[in-house]
Amino acid sequence: MLRLEGFEVWAARTADAGLALAQAHQPNAVILDLRMPLTGGLQVLRALRTLPGLRDTPVTIVTGDYYLAEAQSEEIRALGAELRFKPLWLDELVTLARDMLRLPVRE
C-alpha cells in the first residue's frame, strides 16, 4: 500500500532478512510487527539499535495485542520506538509513514 502512495519500501518475510535489508539500505524509518514467527518485533528492535547508522532511525511497532505487559511497553519506549495497534487503515498507515519521515501532509 505504501508503494502505491509513492514511498520506497523494502519488505522482509523474516527478522534476519529484515535486519539484513536495514543494514544494507539504511532506511529512514522502520515499521515492525510485534508478533512475528521465530523472532519477535521487540527482538528485532533491540538488534536494529545495535546496527551502525540505525540507532536513531524512527521505528514503529504495530500489534493486534491490545494488552501488553508494562515491561514490554516500557522497553519499546526506552528503545525509542512508538507503538500502534492494528488494524491500520490506508490513511492511518500513510499518515504514520509521513509522520515518521517528517513529511508534510499532502492535500
N, C-alpha and C positions, 0 to 999 in steps of 0.2 A: 504494500500500500504506500509506503514512503517513497519508493522508487517512482511510482506514478505521480507523486507530488513534487518530483524533481530532486529528491535527495539521493546522494550516492550512498549505497547500502552494501555492507558485507554481512552475510548471514552464515552461521555455522550450525551444524547438527550436534556437535559435541563440545564439551567445555575445552578440551585440548585444542580442537580445531579453532574455536573462538579465540583462545589465548594466542595461538599462532597468527591468526589474522590480525589481531590487535597489535601484536608486536611488529608485524610486517608493515601494516598500514598506518599505525599511529592515529587512530580515529579521533575526531573532535568530540565525540560523545558515544556512550555505550548504553544500550538497553538490554537488560538481562531478565530472564525468567528466574524466579526464586527456586522453583521445583523443576529440576532437570534430571534426566537419568544419570546415574553414576556420580556425577559431581554437581552439587547444588550451586545456585547463583551466589550464595554468600562465600563459598569456597573460591569461585571464580573471581569475585570482587577482591578477596584477600590477595589472590595471585596477581591480579591486574595492578594492584597498588605497589607490588614489588618490581614491576617491569619499568625499565628506564623510559622516561617520557610519558608515562601513563599515571603517575602518582596523583595528578590533579585533574585528570580527564573527568568531565561530568558523567556520572553513572546514575541510571535509574533502574531499580529492581521492580519488576511487576510480579504480582502474585494473585492467585484466586483465593488464597488463605486469608480470611478476614480476621483470624486470631493468630497473632504471632507472640511468642514469648518475649517478654520485655528485654531480656538479654540480647535476643536476636535483633530486635528493633534498634536497640542502643548501639550494637556493633555496626549495623548498616549506617547509622548516622555518624558514628565515630570514624568510619572509613570514607566519609564524605559523599555518601550516596543518598538519593531520595527513594522513597517507597511509594508505589502507586498500586492501586487494586484493579483487577480485571472485573468486568470487561473494559477495555479501552476502545471506544468507538473511533472511527476515522478522524473526526475533527479533534478529539482529545489526543490521539496519537500524533497528529501533525502539530498541534499546539505544544505538546510535550517536546517534540524534536526541535521546534523553533525556539522554545524557552531554553533548552539545554545548549543550543548553539548560539543563543542570544541574537536571534534574527528578528527583524521587525515583523509585525503582523501584516499579512497580505490582505488587502481589501478585496 
